[in-house]
Amino acid sequence: ASDNITSLGAQVLRNFDVPNDKNWYWIGAGALLGFAVLFNVLFTFALMYLNPLGKPQAVISEETAEELEANHEGEPRLRRPKSSKDSFSRSLSSADANNSREMAIRRMSSRTNPNRMSRNDSSIDIASGVAPKRGMVLPFSPLAMSFDTVNYYVDMPPEMKAQGVAEDRLQLLRGVTGAFRPGVLTALMGVSGAGKTTLMDVLAGRKTGGYIEGDIRISGFPKVQETFARISGYCEQNDIHSPQVTVRESLIYSAFLRLPEDVNKEEKMIFVDEVMELVELDNLKDAIVGLPGVTGLSTEQRKRLTIAVELVANPSIIFMDEPTSGLDARAAAIVMRTVRNTVDTGRTVVCTIHQPSIDIFEAFDELLLMKRGGQVIYSGPLGRNSHKIIEYFESIPGISKIKEKYNPATWMLEVSSVAAEVRLGMDFAEHYKSSSLYQRNKALVNELSTPPPGAKDLYFATQYSQSSWGQFKSCLWKQWWTYWRSPDYNLVRYFFTLVSALMVGTIFWQVGTKRDTTTDLTMIIGAMYAAVLFVGINNCSTVQPVVAIERTVFYRERAAGMYSALPYALAQVFCEIPYIFVQTTYYTLIVYAMVGFQWTAAKFFWFFFINFFSFLYFTFYGMMTVSITPNHQVAAIFAAAFYALFNLFSGFFIPRPRIPKWWVWYYWICPVAWTVYGLIVSQYGDIVDTIKAPGISPDPMVKDYIKDQYGYDSDFIGPVAAVLVGFAVFFAFMFAYCIRTLNFQTR
């Protein structure tokens, strides 16, 4: 120190107004411990007394709401007038005689002659005077799927290799053969681990790994996944949907992306309304989908929405993975009524199902039963009251007869279990292969493996139904509504931005006019640095859960062939821009005025420009971290790891001239360093007033001091602006590239 008495350490502490009494060490340690205890106590009280976030009430239909309102007023129940769309039925017991007649003919054909698929459906319809199928405003081609000797392998898990297994591959499906036909509802059943979902994923082309062998054909032609995705639908078990759009908007979005371009807008909207009525969602059309178990639709309503989202694509073949799982008896019956309505339109529908009730089980037309190890032990019709499957297993010596009124599905799984095989000393898969039923199925598969005369293979001129511009418009439309209906995201970050602006403004009140000493200038640089970093990190953190939720939906929609990754990513990027523009506008006005920078148009514009692109690249950086990590929790950890580097190499704590040469390269690729560079140069790069600097005589001008001390050149503002724009573009591009390339949803 200047008095040659005070130690250097004590003088440094005094410069920062830090008490240098040694007792303050223990005071600080005690304060840290106290804060740790306080926060844990507050955490405990929050769990005890605060209710969970979200709206726990159920979503009810318009009909139900009207009835409840009428009952409350003591009036007779209101009844919704019958829809004018007479082409639809509201239940399985519809009075549509023509449709019942058509389905009777179809079922009779499929059950009395399982060796032959009815390929002349249209002629049957004409000959019998059948009315057009329900929901068939848009035409579709009924297609059959046949598969012969399908095997599926995955790499042997390391745990099994450690136990001495020598093989490199684990076989999950073994020689599976069968066929699915139009107008026939087929159930895939088996004990857990039998390979039901695995088989369906293989046939639908949803597997992201493993090795597939065998012959899969669509109406006689080899299956090509790119074209198959255009004519098929896949209803996943988890009912994944964008939470902030309505039921009707979800269907409109799917229809506009998946229906051909030659279908005009009016036809698409009519088709959406008719599908809603088919799956009995027309009274919930304006309900927000919400998050599962938190807000929005119930589980049963989500199941029907999942089916509807696939139906509006007008597919010929639909796969459903356990559509009744997690539902009570009433909800399961409603969903199965929807499934039956779908089959009655003439589509090919396949469902995996696990331990169904009697009513649900007998709603199916045919059954493909598998045992553990991925082998088929029955494939054929159920028959009335399941008598076909009962007769098949009761004909096996040693199998006990089914008890009266016992569930055939439960009985079937019990008598075909591994324990039953051991007790009987037989292999049910080998027994099935030696049966006449297998021979009939093999003949059917051989017949369906040959294209009908005059038939043409599936062909589409483009991979997607819509052009890239059409995909972008649809994705932007949905993303815009998602952002607009996300107040917990937008209002929180806007509120945080407002609080940060007021906090920075009050802490650094009017320091912009004080530049007499280097301490004043350091404080100003700190104000600019803090002003951007606080909001930037918040933007990065808050965008991650939003992107993570939508990415789950993206995986489903991309697998369905709705769009490519680039239009989707660009839509999400563009949706952020107006919100960040508003955020930057009021933040810049508050901070610029309270800190007291010079009011000139050029300097204010530069301050706004640098803040805008800094907030933008922080937001896109958060989106990028989600795209390269499996979930937003890992993304938050990954992003936080670089916050420290951004701080260290920002040029505030360690000016660039003082960074070691072997680390200075990171300064040039640190986005925050360019932000601080631009803010300082734009505000003080032209100031010719002198400043008092220790050890420098005479007093240098401000612009010379920031150039010598921090390495900030006033003529470099143009490249700084270009680099900031480049960082935003780079992070946005990386988000698009990684979300297209990386897939963390393994199947």
Order of alpha helices (4+ residues) and beta strands (2+ residues): alpha-alpha-alpha-alpha-alpha-beta-alpha-beta-beta-alpha-beta-beta-alpha-beta-alpha-alpha-alpha-beta-alpha-beta-alpha-beta-beta-alpha-alpha-alpha-alpha-alpha-alpha-alpha-alpha-alpha-alpha-alpha-alpha-alpha-alpha-alpha
